[in-house]
Amino acid sequence: MNFDTFNFHPEISAAVTAAGYCVPTPIQAQTIPIILQGHDVVGLAQTGTGKTAAYLLPLLNRLTKKRNGKTSVLILAPTRELAEQIYQDSKKLAGTAAARSLTLYGGVGLAPQIQALKKGADIVIACPGRLIDHIQRGHVDFSGLDALVVDEADQMLDMGFIPDIRRILKHIPRRRQTLMFSATMRPEIKRLANEMLYQPVTVQIGIPAPATTVSHTHFPVSQHLKNSLLFKILQNTQFSSMLIFTRTKHRAKRLSESLLRAGYDSASLQGNLSQARRKAALSSFRTGKVRILVATDIAARGIDVPGVSHVVNYDIPATAEDYIHRIGRTGRAERKGMAFNLITGEDQPIVRSIDRILGAVVENRTFSDFDYTARPVAKTGGLSRAAATTKFTR
């Protein structure tokens, strides 16, 4: 099967070819025909499986045949980064088609967005909070809307956006095609789908689990020794690019600063940064200017950075589902990836959940020359480079 099967408009077909797409992924192969037929869809698939193109291509194809001068498609995304990625993908996959898109999210000024809305767009890609702001100010016109997409619905739930989505629904036409994409189908997401969608077709690809291309390792350690152990791992691991997850934005900032002081090219991606600085950090990581990105879960979904060789969970996530999304940043496009998890005694319940979802007990590994009994010491504001040099043994 190839993309010719879908009989896209020549402009869309040309864009697909230019983008280097050859064979549809399973989620694309199963959902695109259903969307082209006009049905509502619930698409369930893990990260990195091509969900964005699965809904963009049929919607862009429709716009080549039917444009009413008003916004036809509204795409809701939980984070600015995902909104930007969808925007870039929409431009790439539209090719020479005249479809126009714009983004609405916080962290940037309202004025440029207001001007863009006045010029009009076929596709609006928005984060719920900023969209509500524009709705309340009367800046948007959804009277011509005929398609709504809710992307990463489970993260919308985690970030508390479900009430905002319900508010947005009151301002868009009831008669529309609605598409919901998620990595998991929790009861709350199912209830929302029942409210929003009409006789949806559910497409589920596989089960919610990390990609088989990723290998996993647990590193037991006391909380106060995490910095030292991380440094040990860095010294003894060959990596092309590494994504390190922390639980809080303050820890992400401090850890990135410590790595920089120690001589490692590093940047942080967290909620306290302005949108310009977030884009700069992500761009530096994507282009290889920095090889280590320290991030909160804001980067766990929707960030398509090719070639991430390692994901390190400096802090174990709260749920096994969150673990799936973090790990989904590596092992993409059939490449091999590695996941390193720094685990403490308090993490054991979630560690057992992770092992269950992986279907195996993940191996615990230690360094033979690392002092795991060291007592806490006064903070010095940075990572010590006194870690031993004995090589990491597998």
C-alpha positions as a Markdown table, in Angstrom:
| # | Residue | x | y | z |
|---|---|---|---|---|
| 1 | Met | 0.0 | 0.0 | 0.0 |
| 2 | Asn | 1.2 | 3.5 | -0.8 |
| 3 | Phe | -0.2 | 7.0 | -0.6 |
| 4 | Asp | -1.5 | 6.8 | -4.2 |
| 5 | Thr | -4.2 | 4.5 | -2.8 |
| 6 | Phe | -6.0 | 7.5 | -1.3 |
| 7 | Asn | -6.4 | 9.4 | -4.6 |
| 8 | Phe | -5.4 | 12.7 | -3.1 |
| 9 | His | -5.6 | 15.9 | -5.1 |
| 10 | Pro | -2.5 | 16.2 | -7.3 |
| 11 | Glu | -1.2 | 19.1 | -5.2 |
| 12 | Ile | -1.4 | 17.1 | -2.0 |
| 13 | Ser | 0.1 | 14.0 | -3.7 |
| 14 | Ala | 3.0 | 16.1 | -4.8 |
| 15 | Ala | 3.5 | 17.4 | -1.3 |
| 16 | Val | 3.5 | 13.9 | 0.1 |
| 17 | Thr | 6.2 | 12.9 | -2.3 |
| 18 | Ala | 8.2 | 16.0 | -1.6 |
| 19 | Ala | 8.0 | 15.2 | 2.1 |
| 20 | Gly | 9.5 | 11.8 | 1.5 |
| 21 | Tyr | 6.5 | 9.8 | 2.5 |
| 22 | Cys | 6.3 | 6.4 | 0.8 |
| 23 | Val | 4.3 | 3.9 | 2.8 |
| 24 | Pro | 1.5 | 5.0 | 5.2 |
| 25 | Thr | 1.9 | 4.1 | 8.8 |
| 26 | Pro | -0.8 | 1.8 | 10.3 |
| 27 | Ile | -2.7 | 4.7 | 11.9 |
| 28 | Gln | -2.6 | 6.6 | 8.6 |
| 29 | Ala | -3.6 | 3.6 | 6.5 |
| 30 | Gln | -6.6 | 2.9 | 8.6 |
| 31 | Thr | -7.9 | 6.4 | 9.5 |
| 32 | Ile | -7.3 | 8.4 | 6.3 |
| 33 | Pro | -10.0 | 6.5 | 4.3 |
| 34 | Ile | -12.5 | 6.9 | 7.1 |
| 35 | Ile | -11.8 | 10.7 | 7.4 |
| 36 | Leu | -12.1 | 11.1 | 3.7 |
| 37 | Gln | -15.6 | 9.5 | 3.9 |
| 38 | Gly | -16.6 | 12.2 | 6.4 |
| 39 | His | -16.9 | 10.0 | 9.5 |
| 40 | Asp | -16.0 | 11.0 | 13.0 |
| 41 | Val | -12.9 | 9.2 | 14.3 |
| 42 | Val | -11.2 | 8.3 | 17.5 |
| 43 | Gly | -7.6 | 7.4 | 16.7 |
| 44 | Leu | -5.6 | 5.6 | 19.3 |
| 45 | Ala | -1.9 | 5.1 | 18.8 |
| 46 | Gln | 1.4 | 5.7 | 20.6 |
| 47 | Thr | 3.5 | 8.7 | 20.0 |
| 48 | Gly | 5.7 | 8.8 | 16.9 |
| 49 | Thr | 3.3 | 6.8 | 14.7 |
| 50 | Gly | 2.3 | 9.5 | 12.3 |
| 51 | Lys | -1.0 | 10.7 | 13.8 |
| 52 | Thr | -0.6 | 14.3 | 12.7 |
| 53 | Ala | -0.4 | 13.4 | 9.0 |
| 54 | Ala | -3.2 | 10.9 | 9.5 |
| 55 | Tyr | -5.7 | 13.8 | 10.0 |
| 56 | Leu | -3.9 | 16.7 | 8.2 |
| 57 | Leu | -3.7 | 14.9 | 4.8 |
| 58 | Pro | -7.4 | 14.2 | 4.4 |
| 59 | Leu | -8.4 | 17.6 | 5.7 |
| 60 | Leu | -6.0 | 19.4 | 3.4 |
| 61 | Asn | -7.3 | 17.3 | 0.6 |
| 62 | Arg | -10.8 | 18.5 | 1.3 |
| 63 | Leu | -9.6 | 22.2 | 1.3 |
| 64 | Thr | -8.4 | 21.8 | -2.2 |
| 65 | Lys | -12.0 | 21.2 | -3.3 |
| 66 | Lys | -14.0 | 23.1 | -0.8 |
| 67 | Arg | -13.1 | 26.5 | 0.6 |
| 68 | Asn | -15.7 | 29.0 | 1.9 |
| 69 | Gly | -13.5 | 32.0 | 2.8 |
| 70 | Lys | -13.8 | 31.2 | 6.5 |
| 71 | Thr | -12.0 | 29.0 | 8.9 |
| 72 | Ser | -12.9 | 25.4 | 8.0 |
| 73 | Val | -10.6 | 23.4 | 10.4 |
| 74 | Leu | -9.9 | 24.0 | 14.1 |
| 75 | Ile | -7.1 | 21.9 | 15.6 |
| 76 | Leu | -6.7 | 21.9 | 19.4 |
| 77 | Ala | -3.3 | 21.1 | 20.8 |
| 78 | Pro | -2.2 | 21.0 | 24.5 |
| 79 | Thr | 1.2 | 22.7 | 24.1 |
| 80 | Arg | 2.7 | 25.5 | 22.1 |
| 81 | Glu | 5.4 | 23.1 | 20.8 |
| 82 | Leu | 2.8 | 20.7 | 19.4 |
| 83 | Ala | 0.8 | 23.6 | 17.9 |
| 84 | Glu | 4.0 | 24.8 | 16.1 |
| 85 | Gln | 4.8 | 21.3 | 14.9 |
| 86 | Ile | 1.3 | 20.8 | 13.5 |
| 87 | Tyr | 1.6 | 24.3 | 11.8 |
| 88 | Gln | 4.9 | 23.3 | 10.2 |
| 89 | Asp | 3.5 | 20.0 | 9.1 |
| 90 | Ser | 0.4 | 21.7 | 7.6 |
| 91 | Lys | 2.5 | 24.0 | 5.5 |
| 92 | Lys | 4.7 | 21.1 | 4.3 |
| 93 | Leu | 1.8 | 18.8 | 3.5 |
| 94 | Ala | -0.3 | 21.5 | 1.8 |
| 95 | Gly | 2.5 | 21.9 | -0.8 |
| 96 | Thr | 1.4 | 24.4 | -3.5 |
| 97 | Ala | -2.2 | 24.3 | -2.3 |
| 98 | Ala | -3.5 | 27.6 | -1.2 |
| 99 | Ala | -4.6 | 26.5 | 2.3 |
| 100 | Arg | -3.6 | 29.0 | 4.9 |
| 101 | Ser | -3.0 | 28.2 | 8.6 |
| 102 | Leu | -2.2 | 30.1 | 11.7 |
| 103 | Thr | -1.4 | 29.3 | 15.4 |
| 104 | Leu | -2.9 | 30.7 | 18.6 |
| 105 | Tyr | -1.1 | 30.1 | 21.9 |
| 106 | Gly | 0.0 | 31.9 | 25.0 |
| 107 | Gly | 3.5 | 33.3 | 25.8 |
| 108 | Val | 3.4 | 35.7 | 22.8 |
| 109 | Gly | 1.6 | 38.9 | 22.1 |
| 110 | Leu | -2.0 | 39.1 | 21.1 |
| 111 | Ala | -1.6 | 41.8 | 18.5 |
| 112 | Pro | 0.1 | 39.7 | 15.8 |
| 113 | Gln | -2.4 | 36.9 | 16.3 |
| 114 | Ile | -5.3 | 39.4 | 16.0 |
| 115 | Gln | -3.9 | 40.7 | 12.7 |
| 116 | Ala | -3.5 | 37.1 | 11.4 |
| 117 | Leu | -7.1 | 36.3 | 12.3 |
| 118 | Lys | -8.3 | 39.4 | 10.5 |
| 119 | Lys | -6.5 | 38.2 | 7.3 |
| 120 | Gly | -8.2 | 34.9 | 7.7 |
| 121 | Ala | -7.1 | 31.3 | 7.6 |
| 122 | Asp | -8.5 | 28.0 | 6.5 |
| 123 | Ile | -6.9 | 26.1 | 9.5 |
| 124 | Val | -6.6 | 27.5 | 13.0 |
| 125 | Ile | -4.2 | 25.5 | 15.3 |
| 126 | Ala | -4.7 | 26.6 | 18.9 |
| 127 | Cys | -4.1 | 25.9 | 22.6 |
| 128 | Pro | -7.4 | 26.0 | 24.5 |
| 129 | Gly | -6.5 | 28.8 | 26.9 |
| 130 | Arg | -5.4 | 31.4 | 24.3 |
| 131 | Leu | -8.3 | 30.4 | 22.0 |
| 132 | Ile | -10.8 | 31.1 | 24.7 |
| 133 | Asp | -9.2 | 34.5 | 25.1 |
| 134 | His | -9.7 | 35.3 | 21.4 |
| 135 | Ile | -13.3 | 34.0 | 21.5 |
| 136 | Gln | -14.1 | 36.2 | 24.5 |
| 137 | Arg | -12.7 | 39.2 | 22.6 |
| 138 | Gly | -14.7 | 38.4 | 19.5 |
| 139 | His | -11.6 | 37.8 | 17.3 |
| 140 | Val | -12.6 | 34.5 | 15.8 |
| 141 | Asp | -15.4 | 33.4 | 13.4 |
| 142 | Phe | -16.1 | 29.7 | 13.4 |
| 143 | Ser | -19.4 | 30.0 | 11.5 |
| 144 | Gly | -17.9 | 28.2 | 8.5 |
| 145 | Leu | -16.2 | 25.5 | 10.5 |
| 146 | Asp | -16.7 | 21.9 | 9.3 |
| 147 | Ala | -13.9 | 20.0 | 11.1 |
| 148 | Leu | -12.6 | 19.9 | 14.7 |
| 149 | Val | -9.5 | 18.0 | 15.7 |
| 150 | Val | -8.5 | 17.3 | 19.3 |
| 151 | Asp | -4.9 | 16.1 | 19.3 |
| 152 | Glu | -3.2 | 14.4 | 22.3 |
| 153 | Ala | -6.6 | 14.2 | 24.1 |
| 154 | Asp | -5.1 | 12.4 | 27.1 |
| 155 | Gln | -2.5 | 15.2 | 27.7 |
| 156 | Met | -5.4 | 17.7 | 27.4 |
| 157 | Leu | -6.9 | 15.8 | 30.4 |
| 158 | Asp | -3.6 | 15.8 | 32.3 |
| 159 | Met | -3.2 | 19.6 | 31.8 |
| 160 | Gly | -6.7 | 20.4 | 32.9 |
| 161 | Phe | -8.0 | 21.5 | 29.5 |
| 162 | Ile | -11.1 | 19.4 | 29.3 |
| 163 | Pro | -13.4 | 22.2 | 30.8 |
| 164 | Asp | -11.9 | 24.7 | 28.3 |
| 165 | Ile | -12.6 | 22.3 | 25.5 |
| 166 | Arg | -16.2 | 22.1 | 26.6 |
| 167 | Arg | -16.4 | 25.9 | 26.6 |
| 168 | Ile | -15.0 | 26.0 | 23.1 |
| 169 | Leu | -17.6 | 23.5 | 21.9 |
| 170 | Lys | -20.3 | 26.1 | 22.7 |
| 171 | His | -18.8 | 28.5 | 20.1 |
| 172 | Ile | -18.5 | 26.2 | 17.1 |
| 173 | Pro | -21.1 | 24.6 | 14.8 |
| 174 | Arg | -22.7 | 21.3 | 16.0 |
| 175 | Arg | -22.7 | 19.9 | 12.5 |
| 176 | Arg | -19.1 | 19.2 | 11.9 |
| 177 | Gln | -16.6 | 16.3 | 11.5 |
| 178 | Thr | -14.8 | 15.7 | 14.7 |
| 179 | Leu | -11.5 | 13.8 | 15.1 |
| 180 | Met | -9.9 | 12.9 | 18.4 |
| 181 | Phe | -6.4 | 11.4 | 18.6 |
| 182 | Ser | -4.9 | 10.1 | 21.8 |
| 183 | Ala | -2.3 | 7.6 | 23.0 |
| 184 | Thr | -4.7 | 6.1 | 25.5 |
| 185 | Met | -8.4 | 5.9 | 26.1 |
| 186 | Arg | -9.0 | 6.6 | 29.7 |
| 187 | Pro | -12.6 | 6.7 | 31.1 |
| 188 | Glu | -12.6 | 10.5 | 31.1 |
| 189 | Ile | -11.4 | 10.6 | 27.5 |
| 190 | Lys | -14.2 | 8.2 | 26.5 |
| 191 | Arg | -16.8 | 10.4 | 28.2 |
| 192 | Leu | -15.5 | 13.4 | 26.3 |
| 193 | Ala | -15.6 | 11.5 | 23.0 |
| 194 | Asn | -19.2 | 10.5 | 23.7 |
| 195 | Glu | -20.0 | 14.2 | 24.2 |
| 196 | Met | -18.2 | 15.5 | 21.1 |
| 197 | Leu | -18.3 | 12.8 | 18.4 |
| 198 | Tyr | -21.2 | 11.4 | 16.4 |
| 199 | Gln | -21.1 | 7.6 | 15.9 |
| 200 | Pro | -17.3 | 7.7 | 15.7 |
| 201 | Val | -15.2 | 4.9 | 14.2 |
| 202 | Thr | -12.5 | 3.9 | 16.6 |
| 203 | Val | -9.1 | 2.9 | 15.2 |
| 204 | Gln | -6.6 | 1.5 | 17.7 |
| 205 | Ile | -3.1 | 0.6 | 16.6 |
| 206 | Gly | -1.4 | -1.8 | 19.0 |
| 207 | Ile | -1.5 | -1.3 | 22.7 |
| 208 | Pro | -0.2 | 1.6 | 24.7 |
| 209 | Ala | 3.4 | 0.6 | 25.2 |
| 210 | Pro | 6.8 | 1.9 | 24.4 |
| 211 | Ala | 8.2 | 1.1 | 21.0 |
| 212 | Thr | 10.0 | -2.2 | 20.7 |
| 213 | Thr | 13.0 | -0.3 | 19.4 |
| 214 | Val | 13.8 | 1.1 | 22.8 |
| 215 | Ser | 15.8 | -0.7 | 25.5 |
| 216 | His | 15.2 | 0.1 | 29.1 |
| 217 | Thr | 17.5 | 0.3 | 32.2 |
| 218 | His | 16.8 | 1.1 | 35.8 |
| 219 | Phe | 19.5 | 2.8 | 37.9 |
| 220 | Pro | 18.7 | 2.5 | 41.6 |
| 221 | Val | 20.0 | 5.5 | 43.5 |
| 222 | Ser | 19.2 | 7.7 | 46.6 |
| 223 | Gln | 17.6 | 11.0 | 45.8 |
| 224 | His | 20.6 | 13.1 | 47.0 |
| 225 | Leu | 23.0 | 11.1 | 44.7 |
| 226 | Lys | 21.0 | 11.6 | 41.5 |
| 227 | Asn | 23.3 | 14.4 | 40.2 |
| 228 | Ser | 26.4 | 12.4 | 40.8 |
| 229 | Leu | 25.0 | 9.3 | 39.2 |
| 230 | Leu | 23.7 | 11.2 | 36.2 |
| 231 | Phe | 27.2 | 12.6 | 35.7 |
| 232 | Lys | 28.6 | 9.1 | 35.9 |
| 233 | Ile | 26.2 | 8.0 | 33.2 |
| 234 | Leu | 27.2 | 10.9 | 31.0 |
| 235 | Gln | 30.9 | 10.1 | 31.4 |
| 236 | Asn | 30.4 | 6.5 | 30.4 |
| 237 | Thr | 27.8 | 6.6 | 27.7 |
| 238 | Gln | 28.2 | 7.4 | 24.1 |
| 239 | Phe | 25.2 | 9.3 | 22.8 |
| 240 | Ser | 24.3 | 11.5 | 19.9 |
| 241 | Ser | 21.6 | 13.4 | 21.7 |
| 242 | Met | 20.0 | 13.0 | 25.1 |
| 243 | Leu | 16.7 | 14.2 | 26.5 |
| 244 | Ile | 16.6 | 14.3 | 30.3 |
| 245 | Phe | 13.2 | 14.6 | 32.0 |
| 246 | Thr | 12.6 | 16.2 | 35.4 |
| 247 | Arg | 9.4 | 16.5 | 37.4 |
| 248 | Thr | 9.6 | 20.3 | 37.9 |
| 249 | Lys | 10.6 | 23.3 | 35.8 |
| 250 | His | 12.9 | 24.6 | 38.5 |
| 251 | Arg | 14.8 | 21.4 | 38.6 |
| 252 | Ala | 15.1 | 21.4 | 34.8 |
| 253 | Lys | 16.5 | 24.9 | 34.9 |
| 254 | Arg | 19.0 | 24.1 | 37.6 |
| 255 | Leu | 20.1 | 20.8 | 36.1 |
| 256 | Ser | 20.7 | 22.4 | 32.7 |
| 257 | Glu | 22.8 | 25.2 | 34.3 |
| 258 | Ser | 24.8 | 22.6 | 36.2 |
| 259 | Leu | 25.5 | 20.7 | 33.0 |
| 260 | Leu | 26.6 | 23.9 | 31.2 |
| 261 | Arg | 29.0 | 24.7 | 34.0 |
| 262 | Ala | 30.4 | 21.2 | 33.8 |
| 263 | Gly | 31.2 | 21.7 | 30.1 |
| 264 | Tyr | 28.2 | 19.9 | 28.5 |
| 265 | Asp | 26.3 | 21.6 | 25.8 |
| 266 | Ser | 22.8 | 21.8 | 27.3 |
| 267 | Ala | 19.6 | 23.7 | 27.2 |
| 268 | Ser | 16.3 | 23.5 | 29.2 |
| 269 | Leu | 12.7 | 23.4 | 28.0 |
| 270 | Gln | 10.2 | 24.3 | 30.7 |
| 271 | Gly | 7.2 | 26.5 | 31.4 |
| 272 | Asn | 9.0 | 29.5 | 32.8 |
| 273 | Leu | 10.7 | 30.3 | 29.5 |
| 274 | Ser | 9.2 | 32.7 | 27.1 |
| 275 | Gln | 8.0 | 31.3 | 23.8 |
| 276 | Ala | 11.0 | 32.7 | 22.0 |
| 277 | Arg | 13.4 | 31.0 | 24.4 |
| 278 | Arg | 11.5 | 27.8 | 24.2 |
| 279 | Lys | 11.7 | 27.8 | 20.4 |
| 280 | Ala | 15.4 | 28.7 | 20.6 |
| 281 | Ala | 16.1 | 25.8 | 23.0 |
| 282 | Leu | 14.3 | 23.3 | 20.9 |
| 283 | Ser | 15.9 | 24.6 | 17.7 |
| 284 | Ser | 19.4 | 24.2 | 19.3 |
| 285 | Phe | 18.6 | 20.7 | 20.3 |
| 286 | Arg | 17.1 | 19.7 | 16.9 |
| 287 | Thr | 20.0 | 21.1 | 14.9 |
| 288 | Gly | 22.6 | 19.6 | 17.2 |
| 289 | Lys | 24.0 | 22.8 | 18.6 |
| 290 | Val | 23.3 | 21.3 | 22.0 |
| 291 | Arg | 23.3 | 17.6 | 22.6 |
| 292 | Ile | 21.4 | 17.5 | 25.9 |
| 293 | Leu | 17.9 | 19.0 | 26.5 |
| 294 | Val | 16.6 | 19.0 | 30.0 |
| 295 | Ala | 12.8 | 19.2 | 30.0 |
| 296 | Thr | 9.6 | 18.8 | 31.9 |
| 297 | Asp | 6.8 | 16.8 | 30.5 |
| 298 | Ile | 6.0 | 19.8 | 28.2 |
| 299 | Ala | 8.4 | 18.0 | 25.8 |
| 300 | Ala | 7.1 | 14.5 | 26.2 |
| 301 | Arg | 4.5 | 14.7 | 23.4 |
| 302 | Gly | 4.4 | 16.3 | 20.1 |
| 303 | Ile | 8.0 | 17.2 | 19.8 |
| 304 | Asp | 9.4 | 15.5 | 16.7 |
| 305 | Val | 13.2 | 15.7 | 17.1 |
| 306 | Pro | 14.8 | 13.0 | 15.0 |
| 307 | Gly | 17.8 | 11.1 | 16.2 |
| 308 | Val | 17.4 | 11.2 | 20.0 |
| 309 | Ser | 19.5 | 8.3 | 21.1 |
| 310 | His | 18.8 | 8.4 | 24.8 |
| 311 | Val | 16.0 | 9.4 | 27.1 |
| 312 | Val | 16.9 | 9.8 | 30.8 |
| 313 | Asn | 14.2 | 9.9 | 33.4 |
| 314 | Tyr | 16.0 | 11.9 | 36.1 |
| 315 | Asp | 12.7 | 11.9 | 37.9 |
| 316 | Ile | 10.3 | 8.9 | 37.2 |
| 317 | Pro | 7.0 | 10.1 | 35.9 |
| 318 | Ala | 3.8 | 9.8 | 37.9 |
| 319 | Thr | 2.2 | 7.1 | 35.7 |
| 320 | Ala | 3.2 | 4.4 | 33.3 |
| 321 | Glu | 1.3 | 6.2 | 30.6 |
| 322 | Asp | 3.5 | 9.3 | 31.1 |
| 323 | Tyr | 6.5 | 7.0 | 30.8 |
| 324 | Ile | 5.3 | 5.8 | 27.4 |
| 325 | His | 5.1 | 9.4 | 26.2 |
| 326 | Arg | 8.5 | 10.3 | 27.5 |
| 327 | Ile | 10.2 | 7.3 | 26.0 |
| 328 | Gly | 8.4 | 7.9 | 22.7 |
| 329 | Arg | 11.0 | 10.7 | 22.0 |
| 330 | Thr | 13.6 | 8.0 | 21.2 |
| 331 | Gly | 13.5 | 4.8 | 19.1 |
| 332 | Arg | 11.5 | 6.7 | 16.4 |
| 333 | Ala | 11.3 | 5.7 | 12.8 |
| 334 | Glu | 12.6 | 2.2 | 13.5 |
| 335 | Arg | 15.8 | 3.6 | 15.0 |
| 336 | Lys | 17.3 | 2.1 | 18.2 |
| 337 | Gly | 16.9 | 4.1 | 21.4 |
| 338 | Met | 17.8 | 3.7 | 25.1 |
| 339 | Ala | 15.9 | 4.7 | 28.2 |
| 340 | Phe | 17.7 | 5.2 | 31.5 |
| 341 | Asn | 15.6 | 5.6 | 34.6 |
| 342 | Leu | 17.1 | 6.9 | 37.9 |
| 343 | Ile | 14.9 | 5.3 | 40.5 |
| 344 | Thr | 14.6 | 5.7 | 44.3 |
| 345 | Gly | 12.9 | 3.6 | 46.9 |
| 346 | Glu | 9.8 | 5.9 | 46.7 |
| 347 | Asp | 9.5 | 5.1 | 43.0 |
| 348 | Gln | 8.9 | 1.3 | 43.4 |
| 349 | Pro | 5.1 | 1.4 | 42.8 |
| 350 | Ile | 5.4 | 3.2 | 39.5 |
| 351 | Val | 8.5 | 1.1 | 38.6 |
| 352 | Arg | 6.3 | -2.0 | 39.0 |
| 353 | Ser | 3.7 | -0.5 | 36.8 |
| 354 | Ile | 6.3 | 0.3 | 34.1 |
| 355 | Asp | 7.6 | -3.3 | 34.3 |
| 356 | Arg | 4.0 | -4.6 | 33.8 |
| 357 | Ile | 3.4 | -2.4 | 30.8 |
| 358 | Leu | 6.7 | -3.5 | 29.3 |
| 359 | Gly | 5.8 | -7.1 | 30.0 |
| 360 | Ala | 9.1 | -7.8 | 31.7 |
| 361 | Val | 11.1 | -6.9 | 34.7 |
| 362 | Val | 13.6 | -4.2 | 33.7 |
| 363 | Glu | 17.2 | -4.9 | 34.7 |
| 364 | Asn | 18.7 | -2.9 | 37.5 |
| 365 | Arg | 22.3 | -1.7 | 36.8 |
| 366 | Thr | 24.9 | -0.2 | 39.0 |
| 367 | Phe | 28.5 | 1.1 | 38.7 |
| 368 | Ser | 31.0 | -1.1 | 40.6 |
| 369 | Asp | 33.0 | 1.9 | 41.7 |
| 370 | Phe | 30.2 | 4.4 | 42.5 |
| 371 | Asp | 29.7 | 5.1 | 46.2 |
| 372 | Tyr | 25.9 | 4.5 | 46.7 |
| 373 | Thr | 26.3 | 4.9 | 50.5 |
| 374 | Ala | 27.6 | 8.5 | 50.4 |
| 375 | Arg | 25.8 | 10.9 | 52.8 |
| 376 | Pro | 24.1 | 14.1 | 51.6 |
| 377 | Val | 26.5 | 17.1 | 51.3 |
| 378 | Ala | 25.9 | 20.8 | 51.2 |
| 379 | Lys | 24.7 | 22.0 | 47.8 |
| 380 | Thr | 27.3 | 23.8 | 45.8 |
| 381 | Gly | 25.1 | 24.9 | 43.0 |
| 382 | Gly | 26.5 | 22.5 | 40.4 |
| 383 | Leu | 27.3 | 19.0 | 39.5 |
| 384 | Ser | 30.6 | 17.7 | 40.8 |
| 385 | Arg | 33.0 | 16.3 | 38.2 |
| 386 | Ala | 34.6 | 14.1 | 40.8 |
| 387 | Ala | 32.8 | 11.0 | 39.5 |
| 388 | Ala | 35.0 | 8.0 | 39.1 |
| 389 | Thr | 36.2 | 7.2 | 35.6 |
| 390 | Thr | 35.7 | 3.4 | 35.7 |
| 391 | Lys | 33.7 | 2.5 | 32.6 |
| 392 | Phe | 30.1 | 1.7 | 32.7 |
| 393 | Thr | 29.7 | -2.1 | 32.5 |
| 394 | Arg | 26.7 | -3.7 | 30.8 |
